[in-house]
Amino acid sequence: MKYYYILAFSFVMMGSAVFCIFKNTSLFEKYHHEGSKTPNATYSIKLNNHGSIAYVTEQQNDEINRYMFLYLGSFLLSGAGIYIYRRKYPKKPLGHFDL
């Protein structure tokens, strides 16, 4: 029964990963749009969006990076949970066909 908890945990982590990647992209687009076109004392971190450069604050850059690392961690934990579940319950063969 505990392996079903691992599978449920994996799906929750996958949902979290999907949420974090969309949140990361949304924040990147928002901060890139609001950012300064030239660097100054507060806007010092460069964001490159397909050749369009904008400068953001360190706090904004840290928030973008935080969601990126949450996405990667959630995705890895989800993959590990699915791997553990599949090791315990391997797929059964569908059948063997001799021609």
C-alpha positions in Angstrom: 0.0 0.0 0.0 2.9 2.4 0.7 3.9 2.2 -2.9 0.6 3.8 -3.9 1.6 6.7 -1.6 4.9 7.0 -3.5 3.0 7.1 -6.8 0.6 9.7 -5.4 3.5 11.7 -4.2 5.1 11.5 -7.7 2.0 12.9 -9.3 1.8 15.7 -6.8 5.4 16.6 -7.5 4.8 16.5 -11.3 1.9 18.9 -10.8 4.2 21.1 -8.7 6.8 21.0 -11.4 4.3 22.0 -14.1 3.1 24.9 -11.9 6.6 26.1 -11.2 7.7 26.1 -14.9 4.7 28.2 -15.8 5.2 30.5 -12.9 8.9 30.8 -13.8 8.1 31.7 -17.4 5.4 34.2 -16.3 7.8 35.9 -13.9 10.5 36.0 -16.5 8.2 37.7 -19.0 6.8 40.1 -16.4 10.2 41.2 -15.1 11.6 41.4 -18.6 8.8 43.7 -19.7 9.1 45.9 -16.5 12.9 45.9 -16.5 15.2 48.8 -17.5 16.7 48.9 -20.9 20.0 50.3 -19.5 21.8 49.1 -16.4 21.9 51.3 -13.3 22.4 51.0 -9.6 19.2 49.0 -8.9 18.7 47.2 -12.2 22.0 45.4 -12.7 21.1 41.8 -13.6 20.8 41.2 -17.4 17.9 39.1 -18.8 18.2 38.1 -22.4 14.9 37.2 -24.1 15.9 36.1 -27.7 18.1 39.1 -28.2 16.0 41.6 -26.3 18.0 42.7 -23.3 16.4 44.0 -20.0 18.0 44.6 -16.6 16.3 43.5 -13.4 17.0 43.7 -9.7 18.8 41.0 -7.8 15.6 40.1 -5.9 13.6 39.7 -9.1 16.4 37.5 -10.5 16.5 35.4 -7.3 12.7 34.9 -7.6 13.0 33.7 -11.2 15.8 31.3 -10.2 13.9 30.0 -7.1 11.0 28.8 -9.3 13.5 27.2 -11.7 15.2 25.2 -9.0 11.8 24.3 -7.5 10.8 23.0 -10.9 13.9 20.9 -11.3 13.7 19.5 -7.8 10.0 18.6 -8.2 10.6 17.0 -11.5 13.5 14.9 -10.2 11.6 13.8 -7.1 8.6 12.9 -9.3 10.9 10.8 -11.6 12.5 9.1 -8.6 9.1 8.2 -7.2 7.9 6.7 -10.5 11.2 4.8 -10.8 10.8 3.3 -7.3 7.1 2.4 -8.1 8.0 0.8 -11.4 10.8 -1.2 -9.7 8.3 -2.6 -7.2 5.6 -3.2 -9.8 7.1 -3.9 -13.2 5.0 -3.9 -16.3 3.5 -7.3 -17.2 4.1 -8.4 -20.7 1.1 -8.1 -23.0 1.7 -11.4 -24.6 4.0 -13.2 -26.8 3.2 -13.7 -30.4 5.0 -16.3 -32.5 4.8 -15.8 -36.2 
